Amino acid sequence: MKIKFLFILFTFFSFLEMKAQCAMCRAVLENEEGQLAAKGINNGIVYLMSVPYILVFGLGFFIYWKFFRTKKQ
């Protein structure tokens, strides 16, 4: 159990500094001086990318919970 917790914690913190811009977006946005638009677009891409993963994880957890809960009873 401790190893699973450490693995999940490590995985979570390893994705915090993720860069998710495509090559074309990066080439256009690197020319800007303040880089504020680039950071905003990068955060938006990461946000849009994370929502489907959260939904799939929630569905998987729900199925896992129902399967093992009915098995015990």
Biotite code that builds the C-alpha atoms (Angstrom):
import biotite.structure as struc

atoms = struc.array([
    struc.Atom([0.000, 0.000, 0.000], chain_id="A", res_id=1, res_name="MET", atom_name="CA", element="C"),
    struc.Atom([2.836, 2.374, 0.806], chain_id="A", res_id=2, res_name="LYS", atom_name="CA", element="C"),
    struc.Atom([4.500, 1.681, -2.551], chain_id="A", res_id=3, res_name="ILE", atom_name="CA", element="C"),
    struc.Atom([1.253, 2.424, -4.425], chain_id="A", res_id=4, res_name="LYS", atom_name="CA", element="C"),
    struc.Atom([0.873, 5.721, -2.588], chain_id="A", res_id=5, res_name="PHE", atom_name="CA", element="C"),
    struc.Atom([4.456, 6.729, -3.350], chain_id="A", res_id=6, res_name="LEU", atom_name="CA", element="C"),
    struc.Atom([4.019, 5.766, -7.004], chain_id="A", res_id=7, res_name="PHE", atom_name="CA", element="C"),
    struc.Atom([0.848, 7.853, -7.333], chain_id="A", res_id=8, res_name="ILE", atom_name="CA", element="C"),
    struc.Atom([2.479, 10.781, -5.543], chain_id="A", res_id=9, res_name="LEU", atom_name="CA", element="C"),
    struc.Atom([5.581, 10.620, -7.759], chain_id="A", res_id=10, res_name="PHE", atom_name="CA", element="C"),
    struc.Atom([3.447, 10.352, -10.901], chain_id="A", res_id=11, res_name="THR", atom_name="CA", element="C"),
    struc.Atom([1.365, 13.367, -9.896], chain_id="A", res_id=12, res_name="PHE", atom_name="CA", element="C"),
    struc.Atom([4.371, 15.585, -9.205], chain_id="A", res_id=13, res_name="PHE", atom_name="CA", element="C"),
    struc.Atom([6.215, 14.503, -12.333], chain_id="A", res_id=14, res_name="SER", atom_name="CA", element="C"),
    struc.Atom([3.432, 15.908, -14.543], chain_id="A", res_id=15, res_name="PHE", atom_name="CA", element="C"),
    struc.Atom([3.297, 19.351, -12.940], chain_id="A", res_id=16, res_name="LEU", atom_name="CA", element="C"),
    struc.Atom([5.977, 20.815, -15.215], chain_id="A", res_id=17, res_name="GLU", atom_name="CA", element="C"),
    struc.Atom([4.603, 19.300, -18.403], chain_id="A", res_id=18, res_name="MET", atom_name="CA", element="C"),
    struc.Atom([4.764, 21.299, -21.633], chain_id="A", res_id=19, res_name="LYS", atom_name="CA", element="C"),
    struc.Atom([1.924, 20.504, -24.013], chain_id="A", res_id=20, res_name="ALA", atom_name="CA", element="C"),
    struc.Atom([2.278, 22.860, -26.953], chain_id="A", res_id=21, res_name="GLN", atom_name="CA", element="C"),
    struc.Atom([2.464, 21.602, -30.489], chain_id="A", res_id=22, res_name="CYS", atom_name="CA", element="C"),
    struc.Atom([5.363, 22.675, -32.683], chain_id="A", res_id=23, res_name="ALA", atom_name="CA", element="C"),
    struc.Atom([3.329, 25.250, -34.617], chain_id="A", res_id=24, res_name="MET", atom_name="CA", element="C"),
    struc.Atom([1.896, 26.902, -31.503], chain_id="A", res_id=25, res_name="CYS", atom_name="CA", element="C"),
    struc.Atom([5.320, 27.045, -29.927], chain_id="A", res_id=26, res_name="ARG", atom_name="CA", element="C"),
    struc.Atom([6.922, 28.611, -33.019], chain_id="A", res_id=27, res_name="ALA", atom_name="CA", element="C"),
    struc.Atom([4.286, 31.337, -33.187], chain_id="A", res_id=28, res_name="VAL", atom_name="CA", element="C"),
    struc.Atom([4.211, 32.084, -29.469], chain_id="A", res_id=29, res_name="LEU", atom_name="CA", element="C"),
    struc.Atom([7.987, 32.079, -28.866], chain_id="A", res_id=30, res_name="GLU", atom_name="CA", element="C"),
    struc.Atom([8.305, 35.366, -30.735], chain_id="A", res_id=31, res_name="ASN", atom_name="CA", element="C"),
    struc.Atom([6.332, 37.183, -28.058], chain_id="A", res_id=32, res_name="GLU", atom_name="CA", element="C"),
    struc.Atom([8.359, 39.035, -25.427], chain_id="A", res_id=33, res_name="GLU", atom_name="CA", element="C"),
    struc.Atom([6.425, 38.468, -22.219], chain_id="A", res_id=34, res_name="GLY", atom_name="CA", element="C"),
    struc.Atom([5.535, 34.814, -22.936], chain_id="A", res_id=35, res_name="GLN", atom_name="CA", element="C"),
    struc.Atom([2.221, 35.347, -21.121], chain_id="A", res_id=36, res_name="LEU", atom_name="CA", element="C"),
    struc.Atom([0.117, 34.132, -24.045], chain_id="A", res_id=37, res_name="ALA", atom_name="CA", element="C"),
    struc.Atom([2.330, 31.057, -24.417], chain_id="A", res_id=38, res_name="ALA", atom_name="CA", element="C"),
    struc.Atom([1.894, 30.178, -20.749], chain_id="A", res_id=39, res_name="LYS", atom_name="CA", element="C"),
    struc.Atom([-1.856, 30.693, -20.985], chain_id="A", res_id=40, res_name="GLY", atom_name="CA", element="C"),
    struc.Atom([-2.182, 28.502, -24.054], chain_id="A", res_id=41, res_name="ILE", atom_name="CA", element="C"),
    struc.Atom([0.016, 25.841, -22.455], chain_id="A", res_id=42, res_name="ASN", atom_name="CA", element="C"),
    struc.Atom([-2.164, 25.804, -19.342], chain_id="A", res_id=43, res_name="ASN", atom_name="CA", element="C"),
    struc.Atom([-5.291, 25.580, -21.479], chain_id="A", res_id=44, res_name="GLY", atom_name="CA", element="C"),
    struc.Atom([-3.933, 22.638, -23.439], chain_id="A", res_id=45, res_name="ILE", atom_name="CA", element="C"),
    struc.Atom([-2.983, 20.783, -20.256], chain_id="A", res_id=46, res_name="VAL", atom_name="CA", element="C"),
    struc.Atom([-6.427, 21.518, -18.791], chain_id="A", res_id=47, res_name="TYR", atom_name="CA", element="C"),
    struc.Atom([-8.243, 20.251, -21.881], chain_id="A", res_id=48, res_name="LEU", atom_name="CA", element="C"),
    struc.Atom([-6.007, 17.190, -22.012], chain_id="A", res_id=49, res_name="MET", atom_name="CA", element="C"),
    struc.Atom([-6.549, 16.277, -18.353], chain_id="A", res_id=50, res_name="SER", atom_name="CA", element="C"),
    struc.Atom([-10.363, 16.258, -18.363], chain_id="A", res_id=51, res_name="VAL", atom_name="CA", element="C"),
    struc.Atom([-10.794, 13.045, -20.429], chain_id="A", res_id=52, res_name="PRO", atom_name="CA", element="C"),
    struc.Atom([-8.206, 11.261, -18.294], chain_id="A", res_id=53, res_name="TYR", atom_name="CA", element="C"),
    struc.Atom([-10.022, 12.257, -15.111], chain_id="A", res_id=54, res_name="ILE", atom_name="CA", element="C"),
    struc.Atom([-13.340, 11.050, -16.528], chain_id="A", res_id=55, res_name="LEU", atom_name="CA", element="C"),
    struc.Atom([-11.895, 7.697, -17.621], chain_id="A", res_id=56, res_name="VAL", atom_name="CA", element="C"),
    struc.Atom([-10.219, 7.264, -14.241], chain_id="A", res_id=57, res_name="PHE", atom_name="CA", element="C"),
    struc.Atom([-13.501, 8.049, -12.467], chain_id="A", res_id=58, res_name="GLY", atom_name="CA", element="C"),
    struc.Atom([-15.403, 5.538, -14.594], chain_id="A", res_id=59, res_name="LEU", atom_name="CA", element="C"),
    struc.Atom([-12.739, 2.890, -14.006], chain_id="A", res_id=60, res_name="GLY", atom_name="CA", element="C"),
    struc.Atom([-12.788, 3.539, -10.274], chain_id="A", res_id=61, res_name="PHE", atom_name="CA", element="C"),
    struc.Atom([-16.596, 3.308, -10.226], chain_id="A", res_id=62, res_name="PHE", atom_name="CA", element="C"),
    struc.Atom([-16.540, -0.034, -12.067], chain_id="A", res_id=63, res_name="ILE", atom_name="CA", element="C"),
    struc.Atom([-13.768, -1.324, -9.802], chain_id="A", res_id=64, res_name="TYR", atom_name="CA", element="C"),
    struc.Atom([-15.677, -0.208, -6.693], chain_id="A", res_id=65, res_name="TRP", atom_name="CA", element="C"),
    struc.Atom([-18.944, -1.824, -7.814], chain_id="A", res_id=66, res_name="LYS", atom_name="CA", element="C"),
    struc.Atom([-17.247, -5.080, -8.846], chain_id="A", res_id=67, res_name="PHE", atom_name="CA", element="C"),
    struc.Atom([-15.402, -5.635, -5.575], chain_id="A", res_id=68, res_name="PHE", atom_name="CA", element="C"),
    struc.Atom([-18.172, -4.299, -3.360], chain_id="A", res_id=69, res_name="ARG", atom_name="CA", element="C"),
    struc.Atom([-20.706, -6.788, -4.736], chain_id="A", res_id=70, res_name="THR", atom_name="CA", element="C"),
    struc.Atom([-18.125, -9.564, -4.535], chain_id="A", res_id=71, res_name="LYS", atom_name="CA", element="C"),
    struc.Atom([-17.730, -9.136, -0.739], chain_id="A", res_id=72, res_name="LYS", atom_name="CA", element="C"),
    struc.Atom([-21.463, -9.220, -0.044], chain_id="A", res_id=73, res_name="GLN", atom_name="CA", element="C"),
])
